[in-house]
Amino acid sequence: MSVPELTFTEKRIVLLAASGKSTQEIARLVKFDEPTVEWHLSRANRKLDQMCALRQSAKDGRGR
């Protein structure tokens, strides 16, 4: 299984969310509507979950 990578937009939105910005604030800053911001956050979250699972699997010795 390959490691999923965040797109530039996903990274940007995740960093804004991590800094405490609301979905509404992020939408205004990146000039997207709120559902689009939520969609990017959802995709990024799925990818980050996969990354964590892969890392844990490798740590446990199952990632071979």
C-alpha positions in Angstrom: 0.0 0.0 0.0 1.4 3.4 -0.9 1.5 6.3 1.5 -1.2 8.9 0.6 0.1 12.4 0.2 -1.9 15.6 0.9 -2.3 18.0 -2.0 -1.2 21.6 -1.7 -4.7 22.7 -1.0 -5.4 20.0 1.6 -2.1 21.0 3.4 -3.1 24.7 3.3 -6.6 24.1 4.7 -5.4 21.6 7.3 -2.8 24.1 8.5 -5.4 26.9 8.7 -7.7 24.6 10.7 -4.9 23.5 13.0 -4.2 27.2 13.7 -7.7 27.5 15.0 -9.5 29.0 12.0 -13.2 28.1 11.6 -14.5 26.5 8.4 -16.1 29.9 7.5 -12.8 31.8 8.1 -10.9 29.3 6.0 -13.4 29.5 3.2 -13.0 33.3 3.1 -9.2 33.1 3.1 -8.9 30.5 0.4 -11.9 31.8 -1.6 -13.9 28.5 -1.5 -17.3 27.9 -0.3 -17.7 26.1 3.1 -18.8 22.7 1.7 -15.6 22.7 -0.5 -13.4 23.4 2.6 -15.2 20.6 4.5 -14.7 18.3 1.5 -10.9 19.0 1.5 -10.7 18.6 5.3 -12.6 15.2 5.0 -10.2 14.0 2.3 -7.2 15.2 4.3 -8.5 13.5 7.4 -8.9 10.1 5.6 -5.4 10.4 4.2 -3.9 11.3 7.6 -5.7 8.3 9.2 -4.2 6.1 6.5 -0.8 7.5 7.2 -1.1 6.8 10.9 -2.4 3.3 10.3 0.5 2.6 8.0 3.0 4.0 10.5 1.5 2.0 13.3 1.6 -1.2 11.1 5.2 -0.7 10.3 6.0 0.0 14.0 4.3 -3.2 14.9 6.2 -5.2 12.3 3.2 -5.9 10.1 4.1 -3.5 7.3 6.1 -5.9 5.3 
